[in-house]
Amino acid sequence: MLYQLVVLGALAAYAQMPPVIDPKNIYSETSVGKLKESVKRFPSLIYIPHTRDNTVWVYDPAKKQFINKFSVGKGKNVEPQHVVPSWDMQRIFATNDLNDTLAEIDPMTGKLLKIHRVDDPYNMYYTPDGKYMVVMAERMRRIDLRDPNTLKLVKSIKVPCKGVNHADYSADGRYFIASCEFSGQLVKIDMVKYELMGTLDLPGGGMPQDTRVAPDGRTFYIADMMKHGMHVVDGDTFKLITFIPTGKGCHGLYPSRDAKQLYITNRGEGTISIMDFATRKLVDRWIIPGGGSPDMGGVSADGKMFWISGRYHKEIYGFDTTTGKLAERIKVGNGPHGLCVFPQPGRYSLGHTGNYR
């Protein structure tokens, strides 16, 4: 009886998750023109964390100039990895995993507000109901659930793998699948009971990176930097479906604004592969002239530009999504990584550099 009451209580709390509007397209509320009222006051900016400079640079694409640059810590052991919008899209954080801090940034001015103490925040997500901040504590082999307001630790989920860092949720948010970069595995986490559901060993090991669910909310794509393509996984059964070669160093995955295509960064060869979600076929390849190292980024609110960091080239790239041509190439600091374009359309943020529903 007690167990039943606990389960019913968990489900009742879980029911607070915003309902899925279109079961065939979980990204329906992230299309052009659906910018949330509460974020319309924020300027459209690009936030670039630098792992080797320990800085965040803030770029205004309309003015074509940097409006701010600031340090998030001193010494070698800082490494800001990703810039992450909060669930309600009112706060922005740079995740500094090596010195165990989050740097809070003012989305109105692009200035540093405060440094918070948080264990090993390599990457960060939120539960779909906004109840918890989900910290991917990579080196500690944990997924930490924290109060999104106070940032206090509530619960830790231990994972039996190395390098847990990128994840995405099923359509109903009842589970998420995360990649374990250094052990060639995936983990499935029950986000109602907050516990491990299982692990999946990828063929031949590999080095899984970004993880993104398809518009159907069930099919997961996992970039693999060493296998140079994407593993396709049925999330419900947690079984491999197929593998899609994309290009050397397959790394970041981003749906187009209309959710018809997936933009795939191939960091090892300086290209972007374009996949059609409906057919799972590659339909185009965008090339960085002279080479580059496209890593993480995001799509502009109007869907016209795809911005990505150039991890090993001290630059960022802006692709025109209509022509597939490189429209902007801008020099930045050393080691640009989890670039964030903010704000973007959506009802709420699931975290990372811009995963909205």
GUZALUM-317602 format. One record per residue (C-alpha): x, y, z; residue in one letter. Coordinates in pm, whole numbers. Layout:
+--------+--------+--------+--------+
!      u !      v !      w ! residu !
+--------+--------+--------+--------+
!      X !      Y !      Z !      a !
...
+--------+--------+--------+--------+
# end
This chain:
+--------+--------+--------+--------+
!      u !      v !      w ! residu !
+--------+--------+--------+--------+
!      0 !      0 !      0 !      m !
!    279 !    239 !     94 !      l !
!    462 !    160 !   -233 !      y !
!    145 !    234 !   -433 !      q !
!    104 !    569 !   -260 !      l !
!    467 !    661 !   -334 !      v !
!    428 !    571 !   -703 !      v !
!     97 !    760 !   -731 !      l !
!    257 !   1060 !   -566 !      g !
!    546 !   1055 !   -813 !      a !
!    307 !   1033 !  -1108 !      l !
!     92 !   1315 !   -970 !      a !
!    397 !   1541 !   -943 !      a !
!    509 !   1431 !  -1288 !      y !
!    172 !   1529 !  -1436 !      a !
!    280 !   1892 !  -1402 !      q !
!    486 !   1854 !  -1721 !      m !
!    343 !   2073 !  -2000 !      p !
!    137 !   1856 !  -2238 !      p !
!    270 !   1758 !  -2580 !      v !
!     82 !   1968 !  -2836 !      i !
!    154 !   1760 !  -3146 !      d !
!    244 !   1391 !  -3086 !      p !
!    386 !   1371 !  -3440 !      k !
!    618 !   1665 !  -3381 !      n !
!    737 !   1733 !  -3026 !      i !
!    915 !   2044 !  -3159 !      y !
!    591 !   2204 !  -3282 !      s !
!    616 !   2482 !  -3025 !      e !
!    973 !   2573 !  -3125 !      t !
!    884 !   2691 !  -3475 !      s !
!    929 !   3044 !  -3611 !      v !
!    709 !   3303 !  -3445 !      g !
!    657 !   3113 !  -3119 !      k !
!    893 !   3312 !  -2903 !      l !
!    764 !   3308 !  -2546 !      k !
!    635 !   3645 !  -2418 !      e !
!    866 !   3634 !  -2116 !      s !
!   1180 !   3619 !  -2335 !      v !
!   1085 !   3874 !  -2600 !      k !
!   1247 !   4144 !  -2388 !      r !
!   1587 !   3976 !  -2411 !      f !
!   1822 !   4073 !  -2695 !      p !
!   1920 !   3800 !  -2941 !      s !
!   2277 !   3715 !  -2847 !      l !
!   2534 !   3441 !  -2895 !      i !
!   2720 !   3317 !  -2586 !      y !
!   3058 !   3149 !  -2645 !      i !
!   3237 !   2965 !  -2359 !      p !
!   3610 !   2906 !  -2407 !      h !
!   3753 !   2596 !  -2240 !      t !
!   4114 !   2711 !  -2269 !      r !
!   4071 !   3081 !  -2195 !      d !
!   3823 !   3035 !  -1908 !      n !
!   3611 !   3312 !  -2059 !      t !
!   3267 !   3369 !  -2205 !      v !
!   3231 !   3608 !  -2498 !      w !
!   2894 !   3755 !  -2591 !      v !
!   2827 !   3842 !  -2956 !      y !
!   2544 !   4054 !  -3096 !      d !
!   2473 !   3916 !  -3447 !      p !
!   2256 !   4216 !  -3542 !      a !
!   2529 !   4468 !  -3460 !      k !
!   2803 !   4226 !  -3567 !      k !
!   3009 !   4302 !  -3259 !      q !
!   3104 !   4158 !  -2921 !      f !
!   2922 !   4335 !  -2641 !      i !
!   3095 !   4161 !  -2351 !      n !
!   3383 !   3936 !  -2252 !      k !
!   3442 !   3808 !  -1900 !      f !
!   3640 !   3550 !  -1703 !      s !
!   3462 !   3270 !  -1515 !      v !
!   3764 !   3168 !  -1308 !      g !
!   4141 !   3174 !  -1283 !      k !
!   4395 !   2895 !  -1334 !      g !
!   4407 !   2592 !  -1559 !      k !
!   4131 !   2393 !  -1390 !      n !
!   3814 !   2580 !  -1485 !      v !
!   3702 !   2488 !  -1839 !      e !
!   3362 !   2646 !  -1911 !      p !
!   3201 !   2383 !  -2134 !      q !
!   2844 !   2482 !  -2224 !      h !
!   2613 !   2781 !  -2189 !      v !
!   2268 !   2660 !  -2076 !      v !
!   1931 !   2843 !  -2049 !      p !
!   1718 !   2760 !  -1745 !      s !
!   1383 !   2578 !  -1771 !      w !
!   1184 !   2904 !  -1754 !      d !
!   1436 !   3077 !  -1982 !      m !
!   1494 !   3357 !  -1732 !      q !
!   1847 !   3258 !  -1630 !      r !
!   2158 !   3151 !  -1823 !      i !
!   2453 !   2954 !  -1686 !      f !
!   2801 !   2868 !  -1809 !      a !
!   2900 !   2523 !  -1679 !      t !
!   3255 !   2522 !  -1540 !      n !
!   3319 !   2157 !  -1467 !      d !
!   3677 !   2150 !  -1346 !      l !
!   3638 !   2415 !  -1077 !      n !
!   3288 !   2300 !   -977 !      d !
!   3100 !   2621 !  -1049 !      t !
!   2821 !   2770 !  -1255 !      l !
!   2860 !   3122 !  -1387 !      a !
!   2521 !   3293 !  -1400 !      e !
!   2482 !   3540 !  -1686 !      i !
!   2226 !   3820 !  -1718 !      d !
!   2027 !   3747 !  -2041 !      p !
!   1934 !   4116 !  -2065 !      m !
!   2287 !   4257 !  -2065 !      t !
!   2512 !   3956 !  -2133 !      g !
!   2710 !   4037 !  -1819 !      k !
!   2830 !   3803 !  -1545 !      l !
!   2599 !   3809 !  -1243 !      l !
!   2729 !   3553 !   -996 !      k !
!   2943 !   3241 !   -953 !      i !
!   2761 !   2947 !   -788 !      h !
!   2924 !   2642 !   -628 !      r !
!   2802 !   2318 !   -797 !      v !
!   2983 !   1983 !   -821 !      d !
!   3124 !   1894 !  -1163 !      d !
!   2876 !   2063 !  -1400 !      p !
!   3011 !   1942 !  -1733 !      y !
!   2670 !   1980 !  -1895 !      n !
!   2324 !   2060 !  -1767 !      m !
!   1958 !   1983 !  -1837 !      y !
!   1620 !   2028 !  -1667 !      y !
!   1334 !   1790 !  -1596 !      t !
!   1039 !   1856 !  -1831 !      p !
!    823 !   1976 !  -1541 !      d !
!   1093 !   2222 !  -1431 !      g !
!   1117 !   2062 !  -1089 !      k !
!   1488 !   1982 !  -1106 !      y !
!   1807 !   2107 !  -1262 !      m !
!   1985 !   1799 !  -1401 !      v !
!   2364 !   1826 !  -1375 !      v !
!   2574 !   1583 !  -1576 !      m !
!   2857 !   1531 !  -1327 !      a !
!   3079 !   1358 !  -1579 !      e !
!   3398 !   1286 !  -1386 !      r !
!   3201 !   1182 !  -1076 !      m !
!   2991 !    933 !  -1275 !      r !
!   2671 !   1089 !  -1146 !      r !
!   2361 !   1265 !  -1266 !      i !
!   2268 !   1516 !   -998 !      d !
!   1919 !   1655 !   -942 !      l !
!   1924 !   2003 !   -792 !      r !
!   1669 !   2260 !   -688 !      d !
!   1656 !   2499 !   -987 !      p !
!   1625 !   2806 !   -762 !      n !
!   1863 !   2737 !   -474 !      t !
!   2084 !   2493 !   -672 !      l !
!   2100 !   2268 !   -367 !      k !
!   2154 !   1895 !   -429 !      l !
!   1839 !   1685 !   -387 !      v !
!   1938 !   1346 !   -528 !      k !
!   2223 !   1177 !   -717 !      s !
!   2181 !    898 !   -971 !      i !
!   2497 !    692 !  -1005 !      k !
!   2577 !    569 !  -1357 !      v !
!   2789 !    261 !  -1442 !      p !
!   2978 !    426 !  -1727 !      c !
!   3245 !    684 !  -1800 !      k !
!   3186 !   1033 !  -1935 !      g !
!   2808 !   1073 !  -1909 !      v !
!   2740 !   1410 !  -2066 !      n !
!   2475 !   1457 !  -2341 !      h !
!   2111 !   1352 !  -2320 !      a !
!   1756 !   1399 !  -2444 !      d !
!   1404 !   1310 !  -2332 !      y !
!   1127 !   1094 !  -2470 !      s !
!    810 !   1271 !  -2587 !      a !
!    635 !   1222 !  -2254 !      d !
!    949 !   1297 !  -2053 !      g !
!    927 !    973 !  -1857 !      r !
!   1284 !    878 !  -1945 !      y !
!   1595 !   1019 !  -2099 !      f !
!   1886 !    859 !  -2280 !      i !
!   2239 !    984 !  -2218 !      a !
!   2569 !    916 !  -2392 !      s !
!   2876 !    794 !  -2202 !      c !
!   3162 !    934 !  -2406 !      e !
!   3454 !    741 !  -2259 !      f !
!   3306 !    392 !  -2233 !      s !
!   3111 !    371 !  -2561 !      g !
!   2776 !    325 !  -2390 !      q !
!   2432 !    476 !  -2347 !      l !
!   2228 !    487 !  -2027 !      v !
!   1851 !    510 !  -1993 !      k !
!   1721 !    694 !  -1686 !      i !
!   1371 !    671 !  -1542 !      d !
!   1272 !   1034 !  -1476 !      m !
!    964 !    946 !  -1271 !      v !
!   1146 !    727 !  -1018 !      k !
!   1484 !    895 !  -1086 !      y !
!   1681 !    576 !  -1127 !      e !
!   1884 !    383 !  -1383 !      l !
!   1674 !    171 !  -1620 !      m !
!   1955 !     11 !  -1820 !      g !
!   2271 !     43 !  -2026 !      t !
!   2339 !    -19 !  -2395 !      l !
!   2686 !   -101 !  -2529 !      d !
!   2745 !     53 !  -2869 !      l !
!   2898 !   -171 !  -3139 !      p !
!   3277 !   -159 !  -3136 !      g !
!   3292 !     97 !  -2857 !      g !
!   3309 !    436 !  -3022 !      g !
!   3280 !    776 !  -2856 !      m !
!   2914 !    887 !  -2836 !      p !
!   2853 !   1262 !  -2814 !      q !
!   2540 !   1470 !  -2863 !      d !
!   2204 !   1300 !  -2822 !      t !
!   1880 !   1423 !  -2982 !      r !
!   1534 !   1274 !  -3012 !      v !
!   1344 !   1288 !  -3343 !      a !
!   1013 !   1476 !  -3379 !      p !
!    833 !   1147 !  -3304 !      d !
!    970 !   1163 !  -2949 !      g !
!   1084 !    803 !  -2957 !      r !
!   1368 !    769 !  -3209 !      t !
!   1702 !    886 !  -3069 !      f !
!   2006 !    994 !  -3271 !      y !
!   2347 !    969 !  -3104 !      i !
!   2648 !   1133 !  -3265 !      a !
!   2964 !    920 !  -3251 !      d !
!   3289 !   1108 !  -3296 !      m !
!   3502 !    797 !  -3354 !      m !
!   3253 !    606 !  -3572 !      k !
!   3192 !    919 !  -3781 !      h !
!   2816 !    899 !  -3784 !      g !
!   2499 !    853 !  -3583 !      m !
!   2358 !    554 !  -3399 !      h !
!   1980 !    536 !  -3430 !      v !
!   1808 !    396 !  -3120 !      v !
!   1448 !    306 !  -3039 !      d !
!   1408 !    477 !  -2705 !      g !
!   1115 !    272 !  -2578 !      d !
!   1280 !    -67 !  -2638 !      t !
!   1632 !     76 !  -2591 !      f !
!   1763 !   -114 !  -2892 !      k !
!   1977 !    -11 !  -3188 !      l !
!   1792 !     40 !  -3517 !      i !
!   2069 !    133 !  -3757 !      t !
!   2380 !    347 !  -3809 !      f !
!   2406 !    648 !  -4042 !      i !
!   2755 !    759 !  -4159 !      p !
!   2775 !   1139 !  -4173 !      t !
!   3135 !   1257 !  -4168 !      g !
!   3459 !   1256 !  -3972 !      k !
!   3414 !   1347 !  -3608 !      g !
!   3032 !   1354 !  -3596 !      c !
!   2956 !   1565 !  -3292 !      h !
!   2658 !   1805 !  -3253 !      g !
!   2290 !   1751 !  -3347 !      l !
!   2036 !   2030 !  -3401 !      y !
!   1684 !   2019 !  -3550 !      p !
!   1596 !   2286 !  -3803 !      s !
!   1339 !   2542 !  -3696 !      r !
!   1062 !   2355 !  -3884 !      d !
!   1184 !   2022 !  -3741 !      a !
!   1206 !   1868 !  -4088 !      k !
!   1584 !   1837 !  -4093 !      q !
!   1869 !   1761 !  -3856 !      l !
!   2190 !   1966 !  -3874 !      y !
!   2491 !   1745 !  -3791 !      i !
!   2835 !   1890 !  -3720 !      t !
!   3132 !   1686 !  -3840 !      n !
!   3409 !   1834 !  -3626 !      r !
!   3693 !   1635 !  -3782 !      g !
!   3636 !   1749 !  -4140 !      e !
!   3479 !   2096 !  -4121 !      g !
!   3137 !   2010 !  -4262 !      t !
!   2770 !   2007 !  -4166 !      i !
!   2559 !   1713 !  -4283 !      s !
!   2185 !   1767 !  -4333 !      i !
!   1948 !   1477 !  -4268 !      m !
!   1581 !   1456 !  -4357 !      d !
!   1393 !   1330 !  -4049 !      f !
!   1115 !   1166 !  -4252 !      a !
!   1347 !    948 !  -4463 !      t !
!   1663 !    937 !  -4246 !      r !
!   1857 !   1023 !  -4561 !      k !
!   2138 !   1277 !  -4589 !      l !
!   2019 !   1544 !  -4831 !      v !
!   2298 !   1803 !  -4823 !      d !
!   2646 !   1885 !  -4696 !      r !
!   2762 !   2233 !  -4604 !      w !
!   3135 !   2301 !  -4618 !      i !
!   3354 !   2541 !  -4423 !      i !
!   3596 !   2679 !  -4686 !      p !
!   3953 !   2592 !  -4595 !      g !
!   3840 !   2363 !  -4314 !      g !
!   3724 !   2410 !  -3956 !      g !
!   3610 !   2228 !  -3645 !      s !
!   3231 !   2276 !  -3605 !      p !
!   3127 !   2165 !  -3258 !      d !
!   2821 !   2287 !  -3064 !      m !
!   2574 !   2567 !  -3130 !      g !
!   2215 !   2653 !  -3211 !      g !
!   1964 !   2780 !  -3465 !      v !
!   1853 !   3144 !  -3465 !      s !
!   1496 !   3223 !  -3358 !      a !
!   1393 !   3295 !  -3719 !      d !
!   1560 !   2975 !  -3841 !      g !
!   1771 !   3160 !  -4097 !      k !
!   2110 !   3105 !  -3933 !      m !
!   2287 !   2808 !  -3776 !      f !
!   2565 !   2919 !  -3541 !      w !
!   2842 !   2680 !  -3432 !      i !
!   3167 !   2704 !  -3238 !      s !
!   3495 !   2615 !  -3410 !      g !
!   3653 !   2416 !  -3127 !      r !
!   4012 !   2406 !  -3250 !      y !
!   4020 !   2709 !  -3479 !      h !
!   3943 !   2995 !  -3237 !      k !
!   3637 !   3099 !  -3435 !      e !
!   3262 !   3065 !  -3469 !      i !
!   3063 !   2996 !  -3786 !      y !
!   2728 !   3121 !  -3904 !      g !
!   2563 !   2923 !  -4186 !      f !
!   2276 !   3057 !  -4394 !      d !
!   2023 !   2773 !  -4363 !      t !
!   1854 !   2865 !  -4692 !      t !
!   2165 !   2850 !  -4910 !      t !
!   2390 !   2629 !  -4697 !      g !
!   2669 !   2882 !  -4745 !      k !
!   2900 !   3007 !  -4471 !      l !
!   2778 !   3362 !  -4406 !      a !
!   2981 !   3452 !  -4094 !      e !
!   3326 !   3347 !  -3974 !      r !
!   3435 !   3531 !  -3661 !      i !
!   3754 !   3505 !  -3459 !      k !
!   3706 !   3435 !  -3089 !      v !
!   3911 !   3306 !  -2793 !      g !
!   4086 !   2976 !  -2735 !      n !
!   3880 !   2656 !  -2724 !      g !
!   3523 !   2771 !  -2800 !      p !
!   3281 !   2490 !  -2709 !      h !
!   2912 !   2484 !  -2610 !      g !
!   2791 !   2794 !  -2792 !      l !
!   2439 !   2907 !  -2705 !      c !
!   2202 !   3112 !  -2922 !      v !
!   1946 !   3283 !  -2696 !      f !
!   1654 !   3334 !  -2692 !      p !
!   1484 !   3073 !  -2909 !      q !
!   1118 !   2973 !  -2954 !      p !
!    967 !   2721 !  -2714 !      g !
!    754 !   2689 !  -2402 !      r !
!   1041 !   2570 !  -2183 !      y !
!   1408 !   2475 !  -2196 !      s !
!   1535 !   2123 !  -2136 !      l !
!   1887 !   2260 !  -2117 !      g !
!   2211 !   2194 !  -2304 !      h !
!   2291 !   2475 !  -2551 !      t !
!   1928 !   2503 !  -2660 !      g !
!   1690 !   2205 !  -2637 !      n !
!   1335 !   2341 !  -2626 !      y !
!    982 !   2196 !  -2632 !      r !
+--------+--------+--------+--------+
# end
